[in-house]
């Protein structure tokens, strides 16, 4: 029995000596419960909306104030013409536009009925449905509160329209996000594990001893993953278009170029992970914790970033997949051009350059 407890103590000492193992055993559950607890939310909070008020009367103003006084909506802009609606949707910030018809309050007083049109960005069908339901509930509550003391109650008719996804197909949401996850999985995770395996087996030192320059060796190792990732992305796009009917309204060439940019960004991240880790196991865990979970939870793929706590919204900005999903949704579903996604494109380029510089800095001491 004493020998048994001695072995148990030895195993505890072995675990506590390895700080990486402790981080995995203790840190992973903590990070997972925090991410899942805060990131996964079915509630709407601080959704940005725009308002086109043709009436600008007492009733339209009161209803707008009631909508904005809730915790669900934030006013992004007042519009002046109908032509501004699609433009503001393509910019990607506004999720809903409310349109009050001419003489809104006057019609409520004389004809006892008037119309409000609600247009929602349905690229995320779940969010679009909730936004519409929340807005309808607030309008219904306003109508009921105004009709309490009236002998002839008025009625507000709501006309709703879903932009970019009229049938509210969930596949419009999943195809862009799935491309980001697959590219991150193949490009970053597999690259980091592959290069770390060479280091772990000692074959990297043999390769570095050859006349080939280190940069050439690394490029030669990542080119197959670049091609495989690009092929995977094309396959998903083809299946999405022909099988599930996901449209590509924008430039196909721009879409493919942005895809290559994201692949290069993911590859540079995988190379950096390989330079910072010494074993395949550590590289795998870092990739899973540092890449896959943030890509799924903090990129806006499944859950709107706007609904998350401020800290997670800030952290989401350092997730490359967030910017790529904005780009690919904009090109595929909204038909936007480079003029509306140049900022996200520059951010991805910045990520790529940053990870390459970090990789070079950490790789040089190993060559000394």
N, C-alpha and C positions, 0 to 999 in steps of 0.2 A: 504493500500500500504506500509506503514511504517513497518507493521508486516511482510509483504512479504520480503522486503529487509533485515529485521532483520534475517529472516530464511536463506536467501541467504548468509549473512555474517557469520552466525553460521556454515553453511555447509563448507564455505571456511576455517574458523578457524579449523574445524574438520579435513579437509584434510591436511592442513599445519602442524597440530600437529603430524600427523602420517608420519614419514619420509619414512616408507616402501611404503606407498601409493604414495608419491611423486616420489620415485624411479621408481615405476611401471608406473606411468602416464607420466613422463618426460623421464626417462632413457630408457624405452623399445623402443620407436620410434627411439631414437638416435642410440642405439645399433643395432637395426634392419637395419636401412638405411646404417650404416657403414659396417655391415657384408655383407648385400646383395650387396651393391655397390662395395665393394672391392673383395669379395670372388667369386662372380658370374662373370666369364669371359670366353669368348669363344676364347680368344687369346692364342697363344703358346709363352712362354717366358722361356728362360734358361732351355730348355729340355736337359737332359744329353744324349749324344750319344757316341758310340764307333766306331772306324774306323779300318778296316782290309785292308791295302793298299799293295796288292801284287806287284804293279808296282813301286811305289815310284819314279815316274818320274815328269817331269815338269808340265804336265797337271793334274795329280792326286793331286799334291801338291797345284797347283793354285786353283783347284776346292775345295779342303778341306779348304783352307784359306778363300775362298769366303763364304762357308757355315758357318764357325766358326766366321766370321766377322759380321754376322747378329746377331740380338738380340734374335733369336729364339733358338739357340743351344749352348751348352757348351760341350767341349770335356772332357769325363770322362776317357777314356783309349784308347791306341793304342793296337790292338790285333795282335798276331803273327800267329795264326792258326785258322782254322774253328772250331776246337773243343772247343775253348774258348767262342764261341758265346752264347751257351745255358747256360753255367756257369755264364756268366756276366748278362744275363737276369734274372736268378733265384735269383741273389743277390738283384734285385728289384730297383736299381738306374737307370740303363740305359734303355731308352725307344726305342732306335733305333740304328741299326748297319749298317754302309755303307761298302760295299765290292767292291774294285776296282780289276778287273781281271789283270792277268799278261800281261805286254806289253800294258797297257791301252793307253798311249800316242803314242806309236809306231803304234798301230792299227788305231788310229785316223789319223795319218799322211799318212799311206800307204793304208789302206783299207777304210778310211773315215767313219769308224763306230767302236764303242766299247761299252762294257757293264758295267753297274753298278748295283749291287744288293742292294736293301734296305730291311732290315728285321726289322719289327716293333713289339714291345710288344703290343698285341691287347687285353690284359685283360681289358683295358678301350678303347672300340671301337671308341668312339668319338675322344679321344686324338690321337689314332693311325691314324685315317683318316686324321686329321689335320696335324700331323707330316709328313705323306707321301705327302700330297698336298704341304706343305711348301717346303719340300726338292725337289720335282719335279719342283716347280716353280724356285728355285734357280739354279738348274741344267739347266733348259731351258734358263734362262737368261744368264748363262755362255756360253752355246752353241751358242746363238744368237750373243752375243758380240764378240765371237771368229770368227764367220763366216762372219762378216760384210765385211771384206776386202779380203775374199777368193773367188776364182772363183769356186772351188769345195768344197762346205761346207761339214763338217762332221756331223755325227749323233751319239748321245749318247742314247743307248737303256737302259731303266730302267726296271729291273725285281724286282717286289715287292713280299714280302711274309709276312703274318701275323702269328706271333707265338701265340699259345695258344687259338686263337679264329679266325680261318680261315674265318668263315662266318660273322664275325663282329656282332655277336648277342648281343643286348643290355642287355639281361637277364643275361649274364655273369658278367656284372657290377652290376646289381641291386640285385641279390640274396645275395651276401656277405654283401652288405651295408644294405639290408633289415633285415638280421639277427642281425646286430649290433644295428639297430634302435629298433627292437622289444625287444631285450634283455635289452636295456637301458630303454625302456618304462616300461616293466613289472618289471624288477629287481629294478632299482633305483627309478623311479617315484612312483610306486605303494607302494614300501616299505616305502619311506619317508612319503607318505600321510597316510599310515596305522598306523605307529608308532606315527605320529603327532596327528592323530585322537584320539588315546588312551590318549595322554597327554592332549588334548583339552577337552575331556569328563571327565577327572579325573580318568579314569580306570587304567592308568599306575601306579598311586600311590598305588592303591589297589593291583595291581599285585606285586609291589615292596615290599608291606607289607607281602606278603606270604613268607613261608620258602624257596622258590626257589631263587637261586642266580640271579642277574640281567642279567648276561651273558646267563644263560639258558633261561630266558624269551625272550631275543632278538633273540637268535638262534631259539627258537621254533616259533617265529613270521616270521622269514625269510625263514625257510625251505620250506613252501608251495610255496613261490615265486621262490625259487631255482628250485623246481621240475617243476613248471609251465613254467618257462623260458626255462628249458632244453627241455621240451616237445615241446614248440613252435619252438625252434631251429631245433629239429629233424624233425618236420612237414615241415618246410620251406626247409630243405635239401632234404627230400623225394620228395616234389613237384618239387623242382628245378631239381632234377636228373631224375625223371620219366616223368614229364609233359613237362618240358622245355629243357631237355637234357643237363643241366649244369653238367660237369664231376666232379669227385672227383679223381684226379690223385694220390694224396698222401695218407698217412695212415689215415684211417677212425678213428682209435683209437686216434691218435694224434689230429685230428680235433676235436673230442668230448672232449678230455681233455682240449684243448685250449679254447673251448666253455665254459666249466665249470669254468675255470680260469677267463674268462671275466665276467661270471655271478656273481662270487664271488666278483670281483672288483666292478661291478655295484651295488651289494647289499651293500657292505661296503660304497660306495658313498651315497646310499640312507639312510643308517643308520646315516651317518655324517650329511646329510641335516636335518634329523629329530631331531638331537640333537641341531642343530643351529637355528631351527625355532620353533615358538610357536603355529602356527595355520595351518590348512589344506590349506587355501588360499595362505599363504605365501610359504608353501612348494611346492604347485602346481606351483606358478609363478617362484620360484627359479629353480625348475626342468625343466620347459619349457625354461626359459632363459639360465640357466646354463648347461643344458644337451642336450635337443632336438635340439636347433638351432646349437650349436657347432658340435653336432654329424652329422647333415645333411650337414652343410656348411664347416666345418674345418677338417673333417676326411678324405677327399679325396674320399668320397662316390660318389658325383656327379661332383665335380669340382677339378681338379688337384691342389694339394697344391703348386706345383712349380710355378704356374701362379699367385699366390697371392702376395701381398706386403710382404716385409721381416718381418714386425711386426706380420702379421697374420700367416706367416710360423712358427715363433717362438711360437706364442700362440697355434698353432695346436699341438705342442709337449705335451701339458698338457691335450689333449683330449684323453682319453683311447681308444675310438672307432677307432682312427687313427691307432693305433698299432694293434688292433684286426683285422681290415680290411686288413692290410698288411699280417698278419698271415694267415687269412682264404683264401685270394686270392692265396697266395703262395702255401698252401696245396692243395686247390681244383683245381686250374687252372694250376699251374706249377709243382705240385708234389714234392715240396721241403720237406726236413726233418728238424728235430730240429736243425741240424748243421747250417742252414741258417736263422732260426728264433729265435735263443736263445736270442738274444739281445731284441727283441720285447717281448718275454715271460718274461724276467727278469723285463722289464719296467712295464708290467702289474702286476707282483708280487709286485713291489715297490709301485705302486699306491694302491693296496689292503692293504698292510701293513701301508702305510701312512694314509689312510682314517680310518682304524681301530684304529690306535693310536690317531688320532684327536678325534674320536668318544668317546673313553675311557676317554680322557682328559676332554671333555666337558660334559660327562655324570656323572662323579664322583661328581661334586658340587651339582647336583640335588639329590644325595643320601645322602648328608651330613645333 
